[in-house]
Amino acid sequence: MSDLTRDEVAHVARLARLRLTESELDLFTSQLAQVLDHAADMGSLDLVDVEPTAHPFGLINVVRDDVVRPSLSHDAVLAMAPDVEDGRFAVPRIMGEAP
């Protein structure tokens, strides 16, 4: 484990204006030490021959192709709406008056 001390975590907490209880200080010292150890492990990896990528996996489109199919007509959809105005759905205003 890293050489992170409880006093160092308390100092960082003070700088961040965080009030930590004694139990939180113990817990966070242990957790932060684990994070720093993991970062050190990652830093020690030999990545010279690894090409930089934006994503670890090849991205492919997994959705189906768009296919035109029969659907409801404009009038049929509006007939099911609770309120219609000028051939469109009418919805209540949620903020003040119209511009």
mmCIF file as gemmi writes it, N, C-alpha and C atoms, coordinates in Angstrom:
data_model
loop_
_atom_site.group_PDB
_atom_site.id
_atom_site.type_symbol
_atom_site.label_atom_id
_atom_site.label_alt_id
_atom_site.label_comp_id
_atom_site.label_asym_id
_atom_site.label_entity_id
_atom_site.label_seq_id
_atom_site.pdbx_PDB_ins_code
_atom_site.Cartn_x
_atom_site.Cartn_y
_atom_site.Cartn_z
_atom_site.occupancy
_atom_site.B_iso_or_equiv
_atom_site.pdbx_formal_charge
_atom_site.auth_seq_id
_atom_site.auth_asym_id
_atom_site.pdbx_PDB_model_num
ATOM 1 N N . MET Axp A 1 ? 0.828 -1.18 0 1 0 ? 1 A 1
ATOM 2 C CA . MET Axp A 1 ? 0 0 0 1 0 ? 1 A 1
ATOM 3 C C . MET Axp A 1 ? 0.876 1.248 0 1 0 ? 1 A 1
ATOM 4 N N . SER Axp A 2 ? 0.307 2.347 -0.445 1 0 ? 2 A 1
ATOM 5 C CA . SER Axp A 2 ? 1.089 3.579 -0.523 1 0 ? 2 A 1
ATOM 6 C C . SER Axp A 2 ? 1.407 4.092 0.885 1 0 ? 2 A 1
ATOM 7 N N . ASP Axp A 3 ? 2.288 5.048 0.939 1 0 ? 3 A 1
ATOM 8 C CA . ASP Axp A 3 ? 2.712 5.608 2.219 1 0 ? 3 A 1
ATOM 9 C C . ASP Axp A 3 ? 1.846 6.803 2.612 1 0 ? 3 A 1
ATOM 10 N N . LEU Axp A 4 ? 0.615 6.824 2.18 1 0 ? 4 A 1
ATOM 11 C CA . LEU Axp A 4 ? -0.297 7.912 2.5 1 0 ? 4 A 1
ATOM 12 C C . LEU Axp A 4 ? -0.64 7.863 3.987 1 0 ? 4 A 1
ATOM 13 N N . THR Axp A 5 ? -0.532 9 4.645 1 0 ? 5 A 1
ATOM 14 C CA . THR Axp A 5 ? -0.811 9.037 6.078 1 0 ? 5 A 1
ATOM 15 C C . THR Axp A 5 ? -2.169 9.668 6.354 1 0 ? 5 A 1
ATOM 16 N N . ARG Axp A 6 ? -2.651 9.379 7.514 1 0 ? 6 A 1
ATOM 17 C CA . ARG Axp A 6 ? -3.931 9.947 7.963 1 0 ? 6 A 1
ATOM 18 C C . ARG Axp A 6 ? -3.834 11.467 8.044 1 0 ? 6 A 1
ATOM 19 N N . ASP Axp A 7 ? -2.661 11.973 8.478 1 0 ? 7 A 1
ATOM 20 C CA . ASP Axp A 7 ? -2.457 13.419 8.577 1 0 ? 7 A 1
ATOM 21 C C . ASP Axp A 7 ? -2.506 14.081 7.205 1 0 ? 7 A 1
ATOM 22 N N . GLU Axp A 8 ? -1.98 13.415 6.184 1 0 ? 8 A 1
ATOM 23 C CA . GLU Axp A 8 ? -2.03 13.975 4.827 1 0 ? 8 A 1
ATOM 24 C C . GLU Axp A 8 ? -3.469 14.065 4.331 1 0 ? 8 A 1
ATOM 25 N N . VAL Axp A 9 ? -4.26 13.037 4.605 1 0 ? 9 A 1
ATOM 26 C CA . VAL Axp A 9 ? -5.661 13.064 4.206 1 0 ? 9 A 1
ATOM 27 C C . VAL Axp A 9 ? -6.402 14.16 4.975 1 0 ? 9 A 1
ATOM 28 N N . ALA Axp A 10 ? -6.111 14.318 6.243 1 0 ? 10 A 1
ATOM 29 C CA . ALA Axp A 10 ? -6.724 15.383 7.036 1 0 ? 10 A 1
ATOM 30 C C . ALA Axp A 10 ? -6.339 16.749 6.484 1 0 ? 10 A 1
ATOM 31 N N . HIS Axp A 11 ? -5.09 16.898 6.055 1 0 ? 11 A 1
ATOM 32 C CA . HIS Axp A 11 ? -4.631 18.165 5.484 1 0 ? 11 A 1
ATOM 33 C C . HIS Axp A 11 ? -5.367 18.467 4.178 1 0 ? 11 A 1
ATOM 34 N N . VAL Axp A 12 ? -5.485 17.471 3.319 1 0 ? 12 A 1
ATOM 35 C CA . VAL Axp A 12 ? -6.204 17.67 2.051 1 0 ? 12 A 1
ATOM 36 C C . VAL Axp A 12 ? -7.676 17.986 2.33 1 0 ? 12 A 1
ATOM 37 N N . ALA Axp A 13 ? -8.256 17.329 3.299 1 0 ? 13 A 1
ATOM 38 C CA . ALA Axp A 13 ? -9.651 17.604 3.656 1 0 ? 13 A 1
ATOM 39 C C . ALA Axp A 13 ? -9.811 19.052 4.13 1 0 ? 13 A 1
ATOM 40 N N . ARG Axp A 14 ? -8.865 19.528 4.936 1 0 ? 14 A 1
ATOM 41 C CA . ARG Axp A 14 ? -8.924 20.925 5.381 1 0 ? 14 A 1
ATOM 42 C C . ARG Axp A 14 ? -8.808 21.874 4.195 1 0 ? 14 A 1
ATOM 43 N N . LEU Axp A 15 ? -7.901 21.579 3.256 1 0 ? 15 A 1
ATOM 44 C CA . LEU Axp A 15 ? -7.751 22.437 2.074 1 0 ? 15 A 1
ATOM 45 C C . LEU Axp A 15 ? -9.037 22.481 1.252 1 0 ? 15 A 1
ATOM 46 N N . ALA Axp A 16 ? -9.742 21.354 1.218 1 0 ? 16 A 1
ATOM 47 C CA . ALA Axp A 16 ? -10.997 21.266 0.474 1 0 ? 16 A 1
ATOM 48 C C . ALA Axp A 16 ? -12.182 21.729 1.316 1 0 ? 16 A 1
ATOM 49 N N . ARG Axp A 17 ? -11.878 22.195 2.525 1 0 ? 17 A 1
ATOM 50 C CA . ARG Axp A 17 ? -12.902 22.656 3.465 1 0 ? 17 A 1
ATOM 51 C C . ARG Axp A 17 ? -13.945 21.571 3.756 1 0 ? 17 A 1
ATOM 52 N N . LEU Axp A 18 ? -13.437 20.361 3.961 1 0 ? 18 A 1
ATOM 53 C CA . LEU Axp A 18 ? -14.286 19.223 4.317 1 0 ? 18 A 1
ATOM 54 C C . LEU Axp A 18 ? -14.089 18.91 5.788 1 0 ? 18 A 1
ATOM 55 N N . ARG Axp A 19 ? -15.166 18.727 6.506 1 0 ? 19 A 1
ATOM 56 C CA . ARG Axp A 19 ? -15.075 18.278 7.894 1 0 ? 19 A 1
ATOM 57 C C . ARG Axp A 19 ? -15.287 16.776 7.908 1 0 ? 19 A 1
ATOM 58 N N . LEU Axp A 20 ? -14.278 16.054 8.324 1 0 ? 20 A 1
ATOM 59 C CA . LEU Axp A 20 ? -14.368 14.596 8.376 1 0 ? 20 A 1
ATOM 60 C C . LEU Axp A 20 ? -14.359 14.136 9.818 1 0 ? 20 A 1
ATOM 61 N N . THR Axp A 21 ? -15.203 13.162 10.102 1 0 ? 21 A 1
ATOM 62 C CA . THR Axp A 21 ? -15.17 12.546 11.426 1 0 ? 21 A 1
ATOM 63 C C . THR Axp A 21 ? -13.947 11.639 11.497 1 0 ? 21 A 1
ATOM 64 N N . GLU Axp A 22 ? -13.644 11.177 12.693 1 0 ? 22 A 1
ATOM 65 C CA . GLU Axp A 22 ? -12.492 10.28 12.864 1 0 ? 22 A 1
ATOM 66 C C . GLU Axp A 22 ? -12.674 8.994 12.053 1 0 ? 22 A 1
ATOM 67 N N . SER Axp A 23 ? -13.882 8.456 12.057 1 0 ? 23 A 1
ATOM 68 C CA . SER Axp A 23 ? -14.114 7.215 11.301 1 0 ? 23 A 1
ATOM 69 C C . SER Axp A 23 ? -14.039 7.468 9.791 1 0 ? 23 A 1
ATOM 70 N N . GLU Axp A 24 ? -14.537 8.628 9.343 1 0 ? 24 A 1
ATOM 71 C CA . GLU Axp A 24 ? -14.421 8.961 7.918 1 0 ? 24 A 1
ATOM 72 C C . GLU Axp A 24 ? -12.965 9.134 7.524 1 0 ? 24 A 1
ATOM 73 N N . LEU Axp A 25 ? -12.196 9.751 8.378 1 0 ? 25 A 1
ATOM 74 C CA . LEU Axp A 25 ? -10.773 9.959 8.114 1 0 ? 25 A 1
ATOM 75 C C . LEU Axp A 25 ? -10.048 8.622 7.961 1 0 ? 25 A 1
ATOM 76 N N . ASP Axp A 26 ? -10.342 7.682 8.821 1 0 ? 26 A 1
ATOM 77 C CA . ASP Axp A 26 ? -9.735 6.344 8.713 1 0 ? 26 A 1
ATOM 78 C C . ASP Axp A 26 ? -10.165 5.659 7.419 1 0 ? 26 A 1
ATOM 79 N N . LEU Axp A 27 ? -11.462 5.705 7.129 1 0 ? 27 A 1
ATOM 80 C CA . LEU Axp A 27 ? -11.996 5.064 5.933 1 0 ? 27 A 1
ATOM 81 C C . LEU Axp A 27 ? -11.405 5.683 4.668 1 0 ? 27 A 1
ATOM 82 N N . PHE Axp A 28 ? -11.409 7.016 4.596 1 0 ? 28 A 1
ATOM 83 C CA . PHE Axp A 28 ? -10.935 7.682 3.383 1 0 ? 28 A 1
ATOM 84 C C . PHE Axp A 28 ? -9.43 7.549 3.195 1 0 ? 28 A 1
ATOM 85 N N . THR Axp A 29 ? -8.68 7.453 4.284 1 0 ? 29 A 1
ATOM 86 C CA . THR Axp A 29 ? -7.235 7.224 4.165 1 0 ? 29 A 1
ATOM 87 C C . THR Axp A 29 ? -6.988 5.887 3.481 1 0 ? 29 A 1
ATOM 88 N N . SER Axp A 30 ? -7.702 4.87 3.921 1 0 ? 30 A 1
ATOM 89 C CA . SER Axp A 30 ? -7.556 3.541 3.322 1 0 ? 30 A 1
ATOM 90 C C . SER Axp A 30 ? -8.001 3.541 1.856 1 0 ? 30 A 1
ATOM 91 N N . GLN Axp A 31 ? -9.153 4.139 1.576 1 0 ? 31 A 1
ATOM 92 C CA . GLN Axp A 31 ? -9.673 4.15 0.214 1 0 ? 31 A 1
ATOM 93 C C . GLN Axp A 31 ? -8.772 4.957 -0.727 1 0 ? 31 A 1
ATOM 94 N N . LEU Axp A 32 ? -8.316 6.12 -0.286 1 0 ? 32 A 1
ATOM 95 C CA . LEU Axp A 32 ? -7.455 6.944 -1.127 1 0 ? 32 A 1
ATOM 96 C C . LEU Axp A 32 ? -6.118 6.259 -1.381 1 0 ? 32 A 1
ATOM 97 N N . ALA Axp A 33 ? -5.61 5.549 -0.386 1 0 ? 33 A 1
ATOM 98 C CA . ALA Axp A 33 ? -4.368 4.799 -0.576 1 0 ? 33 A 1
ATOM 99 C C . ALA Axp A 33 ? -4.553 3.733 -1.655 1 0 ? 33 A 1
ATOM 100 N N . GLN Axp A 34 ? -5.69 3.062 -1.659 1 0 ? 34 A 1
ATOM 101 C CA . GLN Axp A 34 ? -5.971 2.057 -2.688 1 0 ? 34 A 1
ATOM 102 C C . GLN Axp A 34 ? -6.055 2.693 -4.073 1 0 ? 34 A 1
ATOM 103 N N . VAL Axp A 35 ? -6.678 3.85 -4.174 1 0 ? 35 A 1
ATOM 104 C CA . VAL Axp A 35 ? -6.775 4.551 -5.46 1 0 ? 35 A 1
ATOM 105 C C . VAL Axp A 35 ? -5.379 4.94 -5.947 1 0 ? 35 A 1
ATOM 106 N N . LEU Axp A 36 ? -4.564 5.471 -5.061 1 0 ? 36 A 1
ATOM 107 C CA . LEU Axp A 36 ? -3.209 5.883 -5.448 1 0 ? 36 A 1
ATOM 108 C C . LEU Axp A 36 ? -2.351 4.684 -5.83 1 0 ? 36 A 1
ATOM 109 N N . ASP Axp A 37 ? -2.517 3.562 -5.133 1 0 ? 37 A 1
ATOM 110 C CA . ASP Axp A 37 ? -1.795 2.339 -5.499 1 0 ? 37 A 1
ATOM 111 C C . ASP Axp A 37 ? -2.201 1.869 -6.892 1 0 ? 37 A 1
ATOM 112 N N . HIS Axp A 38 ? -3.482 1.925 -7.177 1 0 ? 38 A 1
ATOM 113 C CA . HIS Axp A 38 ? -3.962 1.517 -8.502 1 0 ? 38 A 1
ATOM 114 C C . HIS Axp A 38 ? -3.411 2.446 -9.582 1 0 ? 38 A 1
ATOM 115 N N . ALA Axp A 39 ? -3.396 3.744 -9.321 1 0 ? 39 A 1
ATOM 116 C CA . ALA Axp A 39 ? -2.836 4.696 -10.275 1 0 ? 39 A 1
ATOM 117 C C . ALA Axp A 39 ? -1.356 4.415 -10.511 1 0 ? 39 A 1
ATOM 118 N N . ALA Axp A 40 ? -0.638 4.044 -9.467 1 0 ? 40 A 1
ATOM 119 C CA . ALA Axp A 40 ? 0.784 3.701 -9.612 1 0 ? 40 A 1
ATOM 120 C C . ALA Axp A 40 ? 0.939 2.438 -10.451 1 0 ? 40 A 1
ATOM 121 N N . ASP Axp A 41 ? 0.057 1.455 -10.236 1 0 ? 41 A 1
ATOM 122 C CA . ASP Axp A 41 ? 0.084 0.239 -11.061 1 0 ? 41 A 1
ATOM 123 C C . ASP Axp A 41 ? -0.132 0.58 -12.531 1 0 ? 41 A 1
ATOM 124 N N . MET Axp A 42 ? -1.095 1.449 -12.802 1 0 ? 42 A 1
ATOM 125 C CA . MET Axp A 42 ? -1.391 1.84 -14.184 1 0 ? 42 A 1
ATOM 126 C C . MET Axp A 42 ? -0.205 2.595 -14.792 1 0 ? 42 A 1
ATOM 127 N N . GLY Axp A 43 ? 0.442 3.415 -13.976 1 0 ? 43 A 1
ATOM 128 C CA . GLY Axp A 43 ? 1.582 4.177 -14.461 1 0 ? 43 A 1
ATOM 129 C C . GLY Axp A 43 ? 2.791 3.318 -14.772 1 0 ? 43 A 1
ATOM 130 N N . SER Axp A 44 ? 2.859 2.139 -14.184 1 0 ? 44 A 1
ATOM 131 C CA . SER Axp A 44 ? 4.013 1.272 -14.409 1 0 ? 44 A 1
ATOM 132 C C . SER Axp A 44 ? 3.859 0.365 -15.633 1 0 ? 44 A 1
ATOM 133 N N . LEU Axp A 45 ? 2.707 0.398 -16.284 1 0 ? 45 A 1
ATOM 134 C CA . LEU Axp A 45 ? 2.485 -0.454 -17.459 1 0 ? 45 A 1
ATOM 135 C C . LEU Axp A 45 ? 3.33 -0.001 -18.637 1 0 ? 45 A 1
ATOM 136 N N . ASP Axp A 46 ? 3.827 -0.959 -19.426 1 0 ? 46 A 1
ATOM 137 C CA . ASP Axp A 46 ? 4.582 -0.656 -20.64 1 0 ? 46 A 1
ATOM 138 C C . ASP Axp A 46 ? 3.584 -0.504 -21.788 1 0 ? 46 A 1
ATOM 139 N N . LEU Axp A 47 ? 3.316 0.727 -22.185 1 0 ? 47 A 1
ATOM 140 C CA . LEU Axp A 47 ? 2.322 1.01 -23.222 1 0 ? 47 A 1
ATOM 141 C C . LEU Axp A 47 ? 2.95 1.578 -24.494 1 0 ? 47 A 1
ATOM 142 N N . VAL Axp A 48 ? 4.231 1.346 -24.679 1 0 ? 48 A 1
ATOM 143 C CA . VAL Axp A 48 ? 4.949 1.907 -25.825 1 0 ? 48 A 1
ATOM 144 C C . VAL Axp A 48 ? 4.329 1.466 -27.146 1 0 ? 48 A 1
ATOM 145 N N . ASP Axp A 49 ? 3.957 0.198 -27.268 1 0 ? 49 A 1
ATOM 146 C CA . ASP Axp A 49 ? 3.43 -0.316 -28.523 1 0 ? 49 A 1
ATOM 147 C C . ASP Axp A 49 ? 1.896 -0.322 -28.578 1 0 ? 49 A 1
ATOM 148 N N . VAL Axp A 50 ? 1.266 0.298 -27.629 1 0 ? 50 A 1
ATOM 149 C CA . VAL Axp A 50 ? -0.192 0.337 -27.607 1 0 ? 50 A 1
ATOM 150 C C . VAL Axp A 50 ? -0.664 1.619 -28.284 1 0 ? 50 A 1
ATOM 151 N N . GLU Axp A 51 ? -1.497 1.45 -29.309 1 0 ? 51 A 1
ATOM 152 C CA . GLU Axp A 51 ? -1.996 2.603 -30.051 1 0 ? 51 A 1
ATOM 153 C C . GLU Axp A 51 ? -3.088 3.31 -29.247 1 0 ? 51 A 1
ATOM 154 N N . PRO Axp A 52 ? -3.033 4.63 -29.154 1 0 ? 52 A 1
ATOM 155 C CA . PRO Axp A 52 ? -4.074 5.363 -28.417 1 0 ? 52 A 1
ATOM 156 C C . PRO Axp A 52 ? -5.432 5.171 -29.096 1 0 ? 52 A 1
ATOM 157 N N . THR Axp A 53 ? -6.463 5.048 -28.299 1 0 ? 53 A 1
ATOM 158 C CA . THR Axp A 53 ? -7.818 4.899 -28.827 1 0 ? 53 A 1
ATOM 159 C C . THR Axp A 53 ? -8.771 5.781 -28.039 1 0 ? 53 A 1
ATOM 160 N N . ALA Axp A 54 ? -9.898 6.084 -28.659 1 0 ? 54 A 1
ATOM 161 C CA . ALA Axp A 54 ? -10.929 6.851 -27.974 1 0 ? 54 A 1
ATOM 162 C C . ALA Axp A 54 ? -11.887 5.924 -27.231 1 0 ? 54 A 1
ATOM 163 N N . HIS Axp A 55 ? -11.896 4.655 -27.63 1 0 ? 55 A 1
ATOM 164 C CA . HIS Axp A 55 ? -12.811 3.691 -27.021 1 0 ? 55 A 1
ATOM 165 C C . HIS Axp A 55 ? -12.127 2.322 -27.041 1 0 ? 55 A 1
ATOM 166 N N . PRO Axp A 56 ? -12.283 1.522 -25.999 1 0 ? 56 A 1
ATOM 167 C CA . PRO Axp A 56 ? -11.566 0.249 -25.954 1 0 ? 56 A 1
ATOM 168 C C . PRO Axp A 56 ? -12.095 -0.808 -26.918 1 0 ? 56 A 1
ATOM 169 N N . PHE Axp A 57 ? -13.299 -0.631 -27.414 1 0 ? 57 A 1
ATOM 170 C CA . PHE Axp A 57 ? -13.892 -1.608 -28.322 1 0 ? 57 A 1
ATOM 171 C C . PHE Axp A 57 ? -14.237 -0.937 -29.636 1 0 ? 57 A 1
ATOM 172 N N . GLY Axp A 58 ? -14.2 -1.712 -30.73 1 0 ? 58 A 1
ATOM 173 C CA . GLY Axp A 58 ? -14.632 -1.182 -32.014 1 0 ? 58 A 1
ATOM 174 C C . GLY Axp A 58 ? -16.119 -0.883 -31.969 1 0 ? 58 A 1
ATOM 175 N N . LEU Axp A 59 ? -16.496 0.296 -32.359 1 0 ? 59 A 1
ATOM 176 C CA . LEU Axp A 59 ? -17.903 0.671 -32.296 1 0 ? 59 A 1
ATOM 177 C C . LEU Axp A 59 ? -18.592 0.349 -33.616 1 0 ? 59 A 1
ATOM 178 N N . ILE Axp A 60 ? -19.711 -0.338 -33.524 1 0 ? 60 A 1
ATOM 179 C CA . ILE Axp A 60 ? -20.499 -0.638 -34.711 1 0 ? 60 A 1
ATOM 180 C C . ILE Axp A 60 ? -21.947 -0.29 -34.418 1 0 ? 60 A 1
ATOM 181 N N . ASN Axp A 61 ? -22.681 -0.024 -35.457 1 0 ? 61 A 1
ATOM 182 C CA . ASN Axp A 61 ? -24.089 0.29 -35.316 1 0 ? 61 A 1
ATOM 183 C C . ASN Axp A 61 ? -24.856 -1.021 -35.148 1 0 ? 61 A 1
ATOM 184 N N . VAL Axp A 62 ? -25.55 -1.177 -34.045 1 0 ? 62 A 1
ATOM 185 C CA . VAL Axp A 62 ? -26.247 -2.427 -33.783 1 0 ? 62 A 1
ATOM 186 C C . VAL Axp A 62 ? -27.764 -2.294 -33.914 1 0 ? 62 A 1
ATOM 187 N N . VAL Axp A 63 ? -28.226 -1.192 -34.453 1 0 ? 63 A 1
ATOM 188 C CA . VAL Axp A 63 ? -29.666 -1.025 -34.629 1 0 ? 63 A 1
ATOM 189 C C . VAL Axp A 63 ? -30.076 -1.488 -36.022 1 0 ? 63 A 1
ATOM 190 N N . ARG Axp A 64 ? -31.333 -1.787 -36.177 1 0 ? 64 A 1
ATOM 191 C CA . ARG Axp A 64 ? -31.828 -2.301 -37.448 1 0 ? 64 A 1
ATOM 192 C C . ARG Axp A 64 ? -31.851 -1.194 -38.502 1 0 ? 64 A 1
ATOM 193 N N . ASP Axp A 65 ? -31.909 -1.596 -39.749 1 0 ? 65 A 1
ATOM 194 C CA . ASP Axp A 65 ? -32.041 -0.64 -40.849 1 0 ? 65 A 1
ATOM 195 C C . ASP Axp A 65 ? -33.422 0.003 -40.797 1 0 ? 65 A 1
ATOM 196 N N . ASP Axp A 66 ? -33.486 1.262 -41.216 1 0 ? 66 A 1
ATOM 197 C CA . ASP Axp A 66 ? -34.782 1.936 -41.31 1 0 ? 66 A 1
ATOM 198 C C . ASP Axp A 66 ? -35.538 1.374 -42.501 1 0 ? 66 A 1
ATOM 199 N N . VAL Axp A 67 ? -36.761 0.961 -42.248 1 0 ? 67 A 1
ATOM 200 C CA . VAL Axp A 67 ? -37.603 0.419 -43.305 1 0 ? 67 A 1
ATOM 201 C C . VAL Axp A 67 ? -38.954 1.112 -43.212 1 0 ? 67 A 1
ATOM 202 N N . VAL Axp A 68 ? -39.431 1.64 -44.325 1 0 ? 68 A 1
ATOM 203 C CA . VAL Axp A 68 ? -40.731 2.287 -44.334 1 0 ? 68 A 1
ATOM 204 C C . VAL Axp A 68 ? -41.802 1.21 -44.231 1 0 ? 68 A 1
ATOM 205 N N . ARG Axp A 69 ? -42.709 1.378 -43.274 1 0 ? 69 A 1
ATOM 206 C CA . ARG Axp A 69 ? -43.795 0.427 -43.074 1 0 ? 69 A 1
ATOM 207 C C . ARG Axp A 69 ? -45.095 1.202 -42.892 1 0 ? 69 A 1
ATOM 208 N N . PRO Axp A 70 ? -46.193 0.537 -43.087 1 0 ? 70 A 1
ATOM 209 C CA . PRO Axp A 70 ? -47.468 1.214 -42.848 1 0 ? 70 A 1
ATOM 210 C C . PRO Axp A 70 ? -47.586 1.615 -41.375 1 0 ? 70 A 1
ATOM 211 N N . SER Axp A 71 ? -48.147 2.762 -41.119 1 0 ? 71 A 1
ATOM 212 C CA . SER Axp A 71 ? -48.343 3.22 -39.747 1 0 ? 71 A 1
ATOM 213 C C . SER Axp A 71 ? -49.628 4.034 -39.689 1 0 ? 71 A 1
ATOM 214 N N . LEU Axp A 72 ? -49.895 4.6 -38.55 1 0 ? 72 A 1
ATOM 215 C CA . LEU Axp A 72 ? -51.113 5.39 -38.382 1 0 ? 72 A 1
ATOM 216 C C . LEU Axp A 72 ? -51.031 6.678 -39.189 1 0 ? 72 A 1
ATOM 217 N N . SER Axp A 73 ? -52.161 7.112 -39.662 1 0 ? 73 A 1
ATOM 218 C CA . SER Axp A 73 ? -52.196 8.385 -40.389 1 0 ? 73 A 1
ATOM 219 C C . SER Axp A 73 ? -52.163 9.538 -39.402 1 0 ? 73 A 1
ATOM 220 N N . HIS Axp A 74 ? -51.856 10.705 -39.915 1 0 ? 74 A 1
ATOM 221 C CA . HIS Axp A 74 ? -51.812 11.919 -39.116 1 0 ? 74 A 1
ATOM 222 C C . HIS Axp A 74 ? -53.158 12.138 -38.428 1 0 ? 74 A 1
ATOM 223 N N . ASP Axp A 75 ? -54.237 12.002 -39.16 1 0 ? 75 A 1
ATOM 224 C CA . ASP Axp A 75 ? -55.569 12.217 -38.599 1 0 ? 75 A 1
ATOM 225 C C . ASP Axp A 75 ? -55.905 11.174 -37.526 1 0 ? 75 A 1
ATOM 226 N N . ALA Axp A 76 ? -55.502 9.933 -37.728 1 0 ? 76 A 1
ATOM 227 C CA . ALA Axp A 76 ? -55.791 8.883 -36.747 1 0 ? 76 A 1
ATOM 228 C C . ALA Axp A 76 ? -55.063 9.153 -35.438 1 0 ? 76 A 1
ATOM 229 N N . VAL Axp A 77 ? -53.844 9.614 -35.51 1 0 ? 77 A 1
ATOM 230 C CA . VAL Axp A 77 ? -53.08 9.917 -34.301 1 0 ? 77 A 1
ATOM 231 C C . VAL Axp A 77 ? -53.706 11.103 -33.573 1 0 ? 77 A 1
ATOM 232 N N . LEU Axp A 78 ? -54.044 12.15 -34.31 1 0 ? 78 A 1
ATOM 233 C CA . LEU Axp A 78 ? -54.644 13.327 -33.673 1 0 ? 78 A 1
ATOM 234 C C . LEU Axp A 78 ? -56.009 12.998 -33.076 1 0 ? 78 A 1
ATOM 235 N N . ALA Axp A 79 ? -56.718 12.042 -33.65 1 0 ? 79 A 1
ATOM 236 C CA . ALA Axp A 79 ? -58.029 11.653 -33.115 1 0 ? 79 A 1
ATOM 237 C C . ALA Axp A 79 ? -57.887 11.031 -31.73 1 0 ? 79 A 1
ATOM 238 N N . MET Axp A 80 ? -56.724 10.461 -31.405 1 0 ? 80 A 1
ATOM 239 C CA . MET Axp A 80 ? -56.497 9.848 -30.09 1 0 ? 80 A 1
ATOM 240 C C . MET Axp A 80 ? -55.966 10.848 -29.06 1 0 ? 80 A 1
ATOM 241 N N . ALA Axp A 81 ? -55.574 12.035 -29.501 1 0 ? 81 A 1
ATOM 242 C CA . ALA Axp A 81 ? -54.981 13.014 -28.592 1 0 ? 81 A 1
ATOM 243 C C . ALA Axp A 81 ? -56.054 13.652 -27.716 1 0 ? 81 A 1
ATOM 244 N N . PRO Axp A 82 ? -55.721 13.968 -26.459 1 0 ? 82 A 1
ATOM 245 C CA . PRO Axp A 82 ? -56.704 14.607 -25.589 1 0 ? 82 A 1
ATOM 246 C C . PRO Axp A 82 ? -57.056 16.026 -26.021 1 0 ? 82 A 1
ATOM 247 N N . ASP Axp A 83 ? -56.129 16.713 -26.688 1 0 ? 83 A 1
ATOM 248 C CA . ASP Axp A 83 ? -56.393 18.087 -27.13 1 0 ? 83 A 1
ATOM 249 C C . ASP Axp A 83 ? -55.579 18.367 -28.393 1 0 ? 83 A 1
ATOM 250 N N . VAL Axp A 84 ? -56.229 18.972 -29.377 1 0 ? 84 A 1
ATOM 251 C CA . VAL Axp A 84 ? -55.591 19.257 -30.669 1 0 ? 84 A 1
ATOM 252 C C . VAL Axp A 84 ? -55.826 20.721 -31.002 1 0 ? 84 A 1
ATOM 253 N N . GLU Axp A 85 ? -54.821 21.353 -31.6 1 0 ? 85 A 1
ATOM 254 C CA . GLU Axp A 85 ? -54.939 22.749 -32.022 1 0 ? 85 A 1
ATOM 255 C C . GLU Axp A 85 ? -54.199 22.938 -33.331 1 0 ? 85 A 1
ATOM 256 N N . ASP Axp A 86 ? -54.881 23.414 -34.346 1 0 ? 86 A 1
ATOM 257 C CA . ASP Axp A 86 ? -54.283 23.675 -35.66 1 0 ? 86 A 1
ATOM 258 C C . ASP Axp A 86 ? -53.569 22.449 -36.223 1 0 ? 86 A 1
ATOM 259 N N . GLY Axp A 87 ? -54.155 21.261 -36.065 1 0 ? 87 A 1
ATOM 260 C CA . GLY Axp A 87 ? -53.57 20.057 -36.625 1 0 ? 87 A 1
ATOM 261 C C . GLY Axp A 87 ? -52.354 19.538 -35.888 1 0 ? 87 A 1
ATOM 262 N N . ARG Axp A 88 ? -52.179 19.97 -34.622 1 0 ? 88 A 1
ATOM 263 C CA . ARG Axp A 88 ? -51.043 19.516 -33.809 1 0 ? 88 A 1
ATOM 264 C C . ARG Axp A 88 ? -51.531 19.161 -32.418 1 0 ? 88 A 1
ATOM 265 N N . PHE Axp A 89 ? -50.69 18.423 -31.686 1 0 ? 89 A 1
ATOM 266 C CA . PHE Axp A 89 ? -51.003 18.157 -30.285 1 0 ? 89 A 1
ATOM 267 C C . PHE Axp A 89 ? -50.995 19.479 -29.535 1 0 ? 89 A 1
ATOM 268 N N . ALA Axp A 90 ? -51.962 19.682 -28.679 1 0 ? 90 A 1
ATOM 269 C CA . ALA Axp A 90 ? -51.986 20.872 -27.831 1 0 ? 90 A 1
ATOM 270 C C . ALA Axp A 90 ? -51.572 20.433 -26.428 1 0 ? 90 A 1
ATOM 271 N N . VAL Axp A 91 ? -50.621 21.135 -25.887 1 0 ? 91 A 1
ATOM 272 C CA . VAL Axp A 91 ? -50.146 20.817 -24.54 1 0 ? 91 A 1
ATOM 273 C C . VAL Axp A 91 ? -50.236 22.075 -23.685 1 0 ? 91 A 1
ATOM 274 N N . PRO Axp A 92 ? -50.443 21.92 -22.39 1 0 ? 92 A 1
ATOM 275 C CA . PRO Axp A 92 ? -50.534 23.11 -21.531 1 0 ? 92 A 1
ATOM 276 C C . PRO Axp A 92 ? -49.187 23.814 -21.418 1 0 ? 92 A 1
ATOM 277 N N . ARG Axp A 93 ? -49.262 25.126 -21.282 1 0 ? 93 A 1
ATOM 278 C CA . ARG Axp A 93 ? -48.033 25.896 -21.077 1 0 ? 93 A 1
ATOM 279 C C . ARG Axp A 93 ? -47.492 25.597 -19.703 1 0 ? 93 A 1
ATOM 280 N N . ILE Axp A 94 ? -46.187 25.578 -19.599 1 0 ? 94 A 1
ATOM 281 C CA . ILE Axp A 94 ? -45.607 25.326 -18.283 1 0 ? 94 A 1
ATOM 282 C C . ILE Axp A 94 ? -44.86 26.542 -17.746 1 0 ? 94 A 1
ATOM 283 N N . MET Axp A 95 ? -44.616 27.532 -18.601 1 0 ? 95 A 1
ATOM 284 C CA . MET Axp A 95 ? -43.871 28.704 -18.137 1 0 ? 95 A 1
ATOM 285 C C . MET Axp A 95 ? -44.471 29.969 -18.735 1 0 ? 95 A 1
ATOM 286 N N . GLY Axp A 96 ? -45.163 30.745 -17.951 1 0 ? 96 A 1
ATOM 287 C CA . GLY Axp A 96 ? -45.598 32.07 -18.325 1 0 ? 96 A 1
ATOM 288 C C . GLY Axp A 96 ? -46.406 32.165 -19.604 1 0 ? 96 A 1
ATOM 289 N N . GLU Axp A 97 ? -46.387 33.34 -20.163 1 0 ? 97 A 1
ATOM 290 C CA . GLU Axp A 97 ? -47.14 33.645 -21.376 1 0 ? 97 A 1
ATOM 291 C C . GLU Axp A 97 ? -46.341 33.322 -22.628 1 0 ? 97 A 1
ATOM 292 N N . ALA Axp A 98 ? -47.056 33.18 -23.719 1 0 ? 98 A 1
ATOM 293 C CA . ALA Axp A 98 ? -46.389 32.927 -25.002 1 0 ? 98 A 1
ATOM 294 C C . ALA Axp A 98 ? -45.617 34.172 -25.427 1 0 ? 98 A 1
ATOM 295 N N . PRO Axp A 99 ? -44.518 34.005 -26.155 1 0 ? 99 A 1
ATOM 296 C CA . PRO Axp A 99 ? -43.736 35.184 -26.58 1 0 ? 99 A 1
ATOM 297 C C . PRO Axp A 99 ? -44.492 36.044 -27.57 1 0 ? 99 A 1
